[in-house]
Every structure is written in C-alpha cells, then in structure tokens.
Amino acid sequence: MLANRLRPVLLRLARELRREPSPLGVTPGQLLLLEAIRSDPGITARDLAERERISAPAMSGRLARLEAAELIGRVRAADRRCIGLSLTSEGERVLRSMRARRTSPLAERLERLDPVERDRIEAALGPLERLLDSSSAKA
C-alpha cells in the first residue's frame, strides 16, 4: 500500500532535515512559525494557532519569545479590531539565512540523483502539496 511506504520515507526525510544545526538560536518550531507568518502577513495569533493545531495560550508563549527576540512584530489589522503578525527585518534575515543553510544539504543530495529521479521528485511535489492542503482543510 502506498501510504505504508510513503509515511516512513517522509518521516525519515523530515528527521534528516531537522538535524541541521541551528547556529542562529532559532528552533525548528520557531522557523515554521516564521515561515507561516511570512507566507500570510497579518495573520492573527488565533488563526496561526488553529493552523498549527496548538492551543491559543501555547501559541501566545511561542509568539512572545519570537517578539522578545525581535523576529516578529504586531500590527493592527485593516478592521482595527484585530492585531496581526509580521516579520521584522531581523526575522526576514534569520529566515533567509536559515533557509539557505537548511536547503544546501538537501540540494547536494538531490544533485547526486540522476536527472530522471529528480524529475520524478519534482513531479510529485504538486500532489504532495495537495495532500497537505486537503489534510488541513479537514481539521
């Protein structure tokens, strides 16, 4: 069954990618939050907590640490009743730096594959992204 083969491969790949050191003092979980805020500027803490499937108080603590590190800021939303989140210039810098550090080992591994294998992986990205979209839509 495809799911039985795919799940351990994805888990092992995720584990390998998380092993990269974090010299900038940012945890993998914090990087995920920074990425989410970058991709959806102005997102509220509540919406981010729902998206990440954690409680609002837990999210509040995580965001407070990012704010104390001056990686995110809070901005008043268009309707003025909500406070949204945005990356600071330091948050953008950290995110760019960490992405480059974390992407480089994966890029090196991908280069060791033959072109047909790389094409197959690239072709699988769309369906894998749709799997993620459909799983978050059901939650």
C-alpha positions as CSV (number, residue, x, y, z in Angstrom):
1,M,0.0,0.0,0.0
2,L,1.3,3.4,-1.0
3,A,0.6,5.1,2.4
4,N,2.5,2.4,4.2
5,R,5.6,3.0,2.1
6,L,5.3,6.8,1.9
7,R,4.8,7.6,5.6
8,P,8.2,6.2,6.9
9,V,10.0,7.8,4.0
10,L,8.5,11.2,4.7
11,L,9.2,10.9,8.5
12,R,12.8,9.9,7.9
13,L,13.3,12.7,5.4
14,A,11.8,15.2,7.9
15,R,14.0,13.9,10.7
16,E,17.1,14.2,8.5
17,L,16.3,17.7,7.5
18,R,15.7,18.7,11.2
19,R,19.2,17.5,12.2
20,E,20.7,20.6,10.6
21,P,22.3,22.7,13.3
22,S,20.7,26.0,14.3
23,P,23.6,28.4,14.8
24,L,21.3,31.4,14.9
25,G,19.5,30.2,18.0
26,V,16.2,29.6,16.3
27,T,14.4,26.2,16.8
28,P,12.8,24.3,14.0
29,G,9.4,25.1,15.5
30,Q,10.2,28.8,15.5
31,L,11.3,28.6,11.9
32,L,7.9,27.0,11.0
33,L,6.1,29.9,12.7
34,L,8.3,32.5,10.9
35,E,7.6,30.8,7.6
36,A,3.9,30.8,8.3
37,I,3.9,34.5,9.2
38,R,6.0,35.3,6.2
39,S,3.6,33.5,3.9
40,D,0.5,35.1,5.5
41,P,1.4,38.6,6.7
42,G,-1.1,40.0,9.2
43,I,-2.3,36.6,10.3
44,T,-3.7,36.7,13.9
45,A,-2.3,34.6,16.7
46,R,-5.6,32.8,16.9
47,D,-5.6,31.9,13.2
48,L,-1.9,30.8,13.5
49,A,-2.7,28.6,16.5
50,E,-5.6,27.0,14.6
51,R,-3.4,26.4,11.5
52,E,-0.6,24.9,13.6
53,R,-3.1,22.9,15.7
54,I,-2.0,24.1,19.1
55,S,-3.8,26.0,21.8
56,A,-4.0,29.8,21.8
57,P,-2.1,30.0,25.2
58,A,0.7,27.8,23.8
59,M,0.9,29.9,20.7
60,S,0.9,33.1,22.7
61,G,4.0,31.9,24.6
62,R,5.8,31.0,21.4
63,L,5.0,34.3,19.8
64,A,6.1,36.2,22.9
65,R,9.5,34.5,22.6
66,L,9.8,35.5,18.9
67,E,8.7,39.0,19.7
68,A,11.3,39.3,22.5
69,A,13.9,38.2,20.0
70,E,12.7,41.0,17.7
71,L,11.9,38.5,14.9
72,I,8.2,39.4,14.7
73,G,6.1,42.4,15.3
74,R,2.4,43.0,15.9
75,V,0.4,45.2,13.5
76,R,-3.2,46.5,13.6
77,A,-5.3,44.7,11.0
78,A,-7.4,46.6,8.5
79,D,-10.6,46.3,10.5
80,R,-8.6,47.8,13.5
81,R,-10.1,45.2,15.9
82,C,-7.5,42.5,15.3
83,I,-3.8,42.5,15.8
84,G,-1.9,40.7,13.1
85,L,1.7,39.4,13.0
86,S,4.5,40.3,10.7
87,L,8.2,39.6,10.4
88,T,10.7,42.2,11.3
89,S,13.7,42.9,9.1
90,E,15.7,40.7,11.6
91,G,13.1,37.9,11.2
92,E,13.4,38.1,7.4
93,R,17.2,38.0,7.7
94,V,17.1,35.0,10.0
95,L,14.6,33.2,7.8
96,R,16.7,33.8,4.7
97,S,19.9,32.6,6.4
98,M,18.4,29.5,7.9
99,R,16.6,28.6,4.6
100,A,20.0,28.8,2.8
101,R,21.7,26.7,5.5
102,R,19.0,24.1,5.6
103,T,18.4,23.9,1.8
104,S,22.1,23.4,0.9
105,P,22.5,19.8,2.2
106,L,19.2,18.8,0.5
107,A,20.3,20.4,-2.7
108,E,23.5,18.5,-2.6
109,R,21.7,15.2,-2.0
110,L,19.3,15.9,-4.9
111,E,22.3,16.6,-7.2
112,R,23.6,13.1,-6.6
113,L,20.4,11.7,-8.1
114,D,20.1,11.1,-11.8
115,P,18.0,13.7,-13.7
116,V,15.1,11.2,-14.2
117,E,14.9,10.7,-10.4
118,R,15.0,14.5,-9.8
119,D,12.2,14.9,-12.4
120,R,10.1,12.3,-10.6
121,I,10.5,14.1,-7.3
122,E,9.6,17.4,-8.8
123,A,6.5,15.9,-10.4
124,A,5.4,14.5,-7.0
125,L,5.6,17.9,-5.3
126,G,2.2,19.1,-6.6
127,P,0.3,16.0,-5.4
128,L,2.2,16.1,-2.0
129,E,1.2,19.8,-1.6
130,R,-2.4,18.9,-2.3
131,L,-2.2,16.1,0.3
132,L,-1.2,18.8,2.9
133,D,-3.9,21.2,1.7
134,S,-6.6,18.5,2.0
135,S,-5.5,17.4,5.4
136,S,-5.5,20.9,6.8
137,A,-8.9,21.6,5.2
138,K,-10.4,18.6,7.1
139,A,-9.0,19.7,10.5
